[in-house]
Amino acid sequence: MEFSERLKELREEKKLSIQQLAKQTGIGSSSICRWENCQADIKSTQLITLAKYFGVSTDYLLGLED
């Protein structure tokens, strides 16, 4: 599973819209949308923010571990 799928899965598990996730993490909703649609790469600082928010490792988010 790649990053875009993991991000969407985690967001949907928490029953969050893209806008809600953006507000809670301080990351732009357009960035989150582009990541979920494989249209942009994520910066390391934003990856860490999302990993902390969801309580998972960056490796998990990137699809390097289960």
C-alpha positions, 0 to 999 in steps of 0.5 A: 500500500502506498502513501496516498492509500494509507493517508486516505485510509487513516483519515476515513477511519477517523471519519474526517473530511480533508478539511477537518484533517487540514484544520486539526493538523495545520496542513493545507487541505489542497496539499492533503487532496493532492497527496491522496490523489498522487499529484504531489510529494509530501515534505518530511516535516508534514509527514512527521506531523501526520504520523504524530497526529495518527499515532503511526510511524512515518514508515507505516505512512510511507508503506514501508511497514505494516 
